[in-house]
Amino acid sequence: MTASLTVLEATRAAVTDLGRFGSAHLGIQVNGAADQVSARTANILVGNGDGAPVLETSLTPLGVRTQTTALIAVTGAVGAATIDGVELPLRTPVLTWPGAEVRIEPARAGVHSYLAVHGTMRGDLFRGSVAVDPLLGRGRRLAVGDSVEVDDADVNLPPFLPLFRLNAPAPEHTHTWTLDVLAGPEAGQFPGLIDALPHTVFTVGTDSDQAGTRLEGPTFRRIASDEILSRGVPLGAVEIPPAGGLIALQRGRPMTAGYPVAVVVARASHHLLAQVRPGDDVRLRLVDRADAVRRLADIDTSLSDLRRRAAAMYDACGLFDRSQTCSTLSPAQKASA
């Protein structure tokens, strides 16, 4: 069965997935869902594979009407969510009905929220992904009146309305953030920077975007005078441009850059970096490799446990056929997400 969503309200919303992997050698950014943990959680809750397409809305409301019965879940930075005006539980699978109106209000803290629907949401598929790429002009941004089709959305209506309680992790969105960082290749070129980090609060600048988050604060003097050749830069690299301040690179970053990289945001904090908004305060906490790996493993373990419990629940109630669902990340996604 193909389900259909009619867009009732959308300003900064799009169809996305975990990103366009394997094309960096062509200069194509990974892009994809800004908060990968929230996007993966939404998909797990509705029985999809982690990398299935979802709707992402940023700082603005999203309203859709489900034209058929559908299994949905809402995650991320959400102020409130309703279905036909009645409060919708967050991070919880919910069965809608034909004509049901789902509305997501932005949160007072955080940026991105996600709506997942059981099945495969159609988007602008390019090099294996539906992620929006502003530079290439690819991806599907939503407008009022659009129809979003979802293939393989079949759900078997049970004789009773099930209440799904999976206790999905509830991230805290605030205006004060602490991000774990690892020492970068040029950390030693900025005397006092590492020692200053525990006592330094940066403010997120208004010129932040999907390519990088500006962190305004003290200026750190570089003792080296040689230029850095343009090179590949990872997601989370924190550059120090000559004008001062820091730039934490996001999923829409360029593939190469030539600014010194003092620290790199650890992968376990990438989803937090994605949710900071202009005016927020940010602290950078230096961790070692073992700490960074352990924190990332904790996130993966939490999502694996949620996936296991969701699978057991859906097997028990027979809501849909899980044999068609891929529930794991590809090796490229594991390496780059």
C-alpha positions in Angstrom: 0.0 0.0 0.0 1.1 3.5 -0.7 0.3 6.1 1.9 0.0 9.8 1.2 0.7 12.9 3.3 -0.7 16.3 2.2 1.4 19.2 3.4 -0.7 21.8 5.3 2.1 24.0 6.6 5.8 24.1 5.9 8.5 26.8 5.8 11.8 25.1 6.3 10.9 21.4 5.9 12.3 18.8 3.6 12.5 15.1 2.9 15.9 13.7 4.0 17.7 10.7 5.2 21.1 10.0 6.8 23.0 11.4 3.9 24.8 10.9 0.6 27.7 8.6 1.4 30.5 7.5 -0.9 30.7 10.6 -3.1 33.2 12.7 -1.2 35.8 11.9 -3.9 33.6 13.8 -6.3 33.3 16.8 -4.0 29.7 16.0 -3.0 28.9 16.7 0.6 27.2 14.1 2.8 24.4 16.4 4.0 21.4 14.5 5.4 19.5 14.8 8.7 21.2 17.3 10.9 20.4 15.4 14.1 21.2 11.8 13.1 20.3 10.3 16.5 16.8 11.8 16.4 16.2 10.8 12.7 17.4 7.2 13.5 15.2 7.1 16.6 12.1 8.1 14.6 12.7 5.4 12.0 13.3 2.7 14.6 10.0 3.6 16.4 8.0 3.0 13.2 9.8 -0.2 12.2 11.9 1.3 9.4 15.6 0.9 8.8 17.7 3.6 10.4 18.5 5.3 7.0 14.9 5.5 5.7 13.7 9.0 4.5 12.0 11.2 7.1 10.6 14.7 7.2 12.8 17.3 8.8 11.6 20.7 9.9 13.9 23.4 11.3 12.7 26.1 13.7 9.3 26.3 12.0 6.0 24.4 12.3 5.1 21.5 10.1 1.5 20.4 9.4 0.5 17.3 7.3 -2.7 15.4 6.7 -2.5 11.6 6.5 -4.8 10.5 3.7 -4.6 6.8 4.8 -3.9 4.9 8.0 -0.3 5.4 8.8 2.2 4.6 11.6 4.1 7.7 12.6 6.6 9.0 15.2 7.8 12.5 16.1 11.3 13.1 17.5 13.9 15.9 17.9 13.5 19.4 19.2 9.7 19.6 19.4 7.7 22.1 21.4 4.4 20.3 21.0 2.8 17.8 18.6 -0.9 17.3 18.0 -3.2 15.0 16.0 -6.5 16.7 15.2 -5.7 19.2 18.0 -5.1 16.5 20.6 -1.6 16.2 22.1 0.5 13.6 20.4 3.1 11.7 22.6 6.6 12.3 21.4 9.1 9.5 20.7 6.2 7.1 20.6 4.7 5.2 17.6 1.1 6.4 16.9 -1.5 5.1 14.4 -3.2 7.8 12.4 -6.4 7.5 10.3 -7.6 8.9 7.0 -7.9 12.7 7.2 -6.0 13.0 10.5 -4.1 16.3 10.8 -0.7 16.1 12.4 1.1 19.3 13.5 4.6 19.8 14.9 5.4 23.0 16.8 9.1 24.1 17.1 10.7 23.9 20.5 12.0 26.9 22.4 15.5 25.2 22.4 17.1 23.1 19.7 16.5 23.4 16.0 15.5 20.3 14.1 12.5 17.9 14.5 11.6 14.8 12.6 8.5 12.9 11.4 8.9 9.3 10.4 6.2 7.2 8.6 6.3 3.4 8.4 7.4 2.6 4.8 9.7 4.3 2.2 9.0 8.0 1.7 9.6 9.2 -1.8 12.1 12.0 -2.4 14.6 13.3 -4.9 16.9 10.2 -5.1 20.4 11.1 -6.2 23.5 8.9 -5.7 21.6 6.7 -3.2 20.2 9.4 -1.1 17.2 11.9 -1.0 19.2 14.4 1.2 18.9 18.1 0.2 22.1 19.5 -1.4 21.8 23.2 -1.9 25.0 23.4 -4.0 23.8 20.8 -6.4 20.2 21.9 -6.3 19.1 18.3 -5.3 16.6 17.3 -2.7 12.9 17.9 -2.0 11.9 20.9 0.1 8.2 21.0 1.0 5.6 23.6 0.3 1.9 23.9 1.2 -0.2 21.6 -1.0 2.6 19.1 -1.7 1.8 15.4 -1.6 4.4 13.1 -0.1 4.0 9.5 -1.0 5.1 6.6 1.2 5.5 3.2 -0.4 5.1 -0.1 1.5 3.2 1.7 4.3 0.8 -1.2 5.0 -0.2 -1.7 8.6 -2.7 -4.3 9.8 -5.3 -2.7 12.0 -5.6 -4.6 15.2 -8.9 -5.3 16.9 -8.0 -2.7 19.5 -6.0 0.6 19.5 -2.6 -0.3 20.8 -0.7 1.9 23.2 3.0 1.7 22.4 5.4 2.4 25.3 9.0 2.0 24.2 10.6 4.6 26.4 12.8 6.0 23.7 15.7 8.1 24.9 14.6 11.7 25.5 17.4 14.2 24.7 17.6 17.4 26.6 17.5 20.5 24.4 18.7 23.6 26.2 20.4 27.0 25.5 23.6 25.8 27.2 25.5 23.0 25.6 28.6 21.0 26.3 30.2 19.3 23.3 33.0 16.7 23.6 36.0 17.4 21.5 39.3 15.7 20.6 42.6 17.6 20.1 43.0 18.5 16.4 46.1 18.4 14.3 46.9 22.1 14.9 46.1 22.3 18.6 49.7 22.8 19.5 49.9 26.0 17.3 47.5 27.8 19.7 49.3 28.2 23.1 46.9 28.1 26.0 43.8 27.0 23.9 43.5 23.5 25.4 44.0 24.8 28.9 41.4 27.6 28.3 38.6 25.4 27.1 37.2 24.3 30.5 36.8 27.9 31.4 35.6 29.3 28.1 32.0 29.9 27.0 31.4 30.4 23.3 28.2 32.0 21.8 26.6 30.6 18.7 26.7 33.3 16.0 23.8 34.4 13.7 25.7 33.5 10.5 25.7 29.8 11.2 24.2 27.5 8.6 24.2 23.9 7.4 27.9 24.2 6.4 29.2 25.4 9.8 28.4 26.8 13.2 30.1 30.0 14.2 31.3 30.1 17.8 32.0 33.6 19.0 34.4 34.1 21.9 38.1 34.8 22.7 40.7 35.0 20.0 43.5 32.5 20.2 46.9 33.5 18.7 48.5 31.1 16.3 52.3 30.9 16.7 52.9 29.2 13.3 53.1 31.4 10.2 53.0 28.8 7.4 49.9 28.4 5.3 47.9 25.2 5.5 47.3 23.5 2.2 43.7 22.8 1.3 42.8 19.3 2.6 39.9 17.1 3.5 38.1 18.1 6.7 35.8 15.8 8.8 32.4 16.5 10.2 32.9 18.3 13.5 36.3 19.8 12.7 36.6 23.1 14.6 38.6 25.6 12.5 40.1 28.9 13.6 40.0 31.5 10.8 42.3 34.5 10.8 39.4 36.8 11.7 39.0 35.0 15.0 36.3 32.9 16.6 35.7 29.2 15.8 33.8 27.4 13.0 32.5 24.0 13.8 31.9 22.2 10.5 28.4 20.7 9.9 27.1 18.1 7.4 26.9 20.6 4.5 30.6 21.5 4.9 32.9 21.8 1.9 35.1 18.7 1.3 38.3 20.7 1.7 39.5 23.7 3.7 42.7 25.4 4.6 42.1 26.8 8.1 43.9 25.3 11.1 41.9 22.7 13.0 42.4 23.1 16.8 39.9 20.5 18.0 37.3 18.1 16.5 33.8 17.6 17.9 33.6 13.9 18.9 31.0 11.9 16.9 28.9 11.3 20.1 28.3 15.0 20.2 27.5 15.6 16.5 23.7 15.4 17.1 24.1 18.0 19.8 26.1 20.3 17.6 23.3 20.1 15.1 20.8 21.3 17.6 22.5 24.5 18.8 20.9 27.7 17.7 22.1 31.4 17.5 22.5 32.9 20.9 23.1 29.6 22.7 26.1 29.1 24.9 28.6 26.3 24.1 31.4 24.8 26.1 34.0 22.5 24.5 35.0 19.6 26.8 38.3 17.9 25.9 38.1 14.1 26.0 40.5 11.4 25.0 39.9 8.8 22.3 38.8 6.1 24.7 36.1 8.4 26.2 34.9 9.4 22.8 34.6 5.8 21.6 32.8 4.8 24.8 30.2 7.7 24.6 29.5 6.8 20.9 29.1 3.1 21.9 26.6 4.1 24.6 24.5 5.9 21.9 24.6 2.9 19.6 23.8 0.5 22.5 20.8 2.7 23.4 19.5 2.7 19.8 20.1 -1.1 19.4 18.1 -1.7 22.6 15.3 0.4 21.3 15.4 -1.4 18.0 15.2 -4.8 19.8 12.2 -3.8 21.9 10.4 -2.3 18.9 11.0 -5.4 16.9 9.7 -7.6 19.7 6.6 -5.5 20.1 5.7 -5.4 16.4 6.3 -9.1 16.1 3.9 -9.7 19.0 1.1 -7.5 17.6 1.6 -8.4 13.9 1.1 -4.8 12.8 3.2 -5.3 9.7 5.6 -7.7 8.0 9.1 -6.9 9.3 10.8 -9.2 6.9 11.1 -6.4 4.4 12.7 -4.0 6.9 16.5 -3.4 7.0 17.4 -2.3 10.5 21.1 -1.7 10.3 23.4 0.9 8.9 25.7 0.3 6.0 29.5 0.2 6.6 29.8 3.7 4.9 27.1 5.1 7.1 28.7 3.7 10.2 32.0 5.3 9.2 30.6 8.7 8.3 27.3 9.3 10.2 
